[in-house]
Amino acid sequence: MVELVRLNAKNKKSFERANFECGEPALNTFLQKTASQAEAKNLSRTYILSAKSAPDKIVGYYTLTMKEFDTSMLPPSSLRRLPSTAPTLLLARIAIDQEYQGKKLSFILISDAFRRTLNVINEVGGLGLFVEAKNEKMSKYYQHLGAVPLCDDPLNCLFTPSRMKEALLAKSTPELT
């Protein structure tokens, strides 16, 4: 099993963050300049997948944080007497270094995010994992994994606990590029 490492003050210099290049400047900059600050301020948590052959090389990362979710964005069939807002976790960022894209590594990141989200929901409650896809291709990828598209914007999706569990049990998934 692959283990992702949480970026923190003690290990932040152990990774070559400056060399990370996913093709999306905002995601590169976040990892290189902001992720450790957000960690130190308890604003988010960033988890890193490193290369087995070079543990300082970052293959990919994702960031989780909390979000107050407006339940009116759910499809009417999903509302079932929910309060107007509910806590969710937010998959704030996810990226794979260009050198490793297309190698079926994205599901490692997403499945780790699912497990952590399910653990939080089990301990303190919550509606699920909210994602704001950057484009239609990403939204379709999340929907393939079981995310429910939201009414306000088809790029916004929610993974419910049951959908995350189903995705974790699935035998194969497409690659995030």
Secondary structure, 3 states (H helix, E strand, C coil): CCCCEECCCCCHHHCCHHHCCCCCHHHHHHHHHHHHHHHHCCCCEEEEEECCCCCCCEEEEEEEEEEEEEHHHCCHHHCCCCCCEEEEEEEEEEEECHHHCCCCCHHHHHHHHHHHHHHHHHHHCCCCEEEECCCHHHHHHHHHCCCEECCCCCCEEEECHHHHHHHHHCCCCCCCC
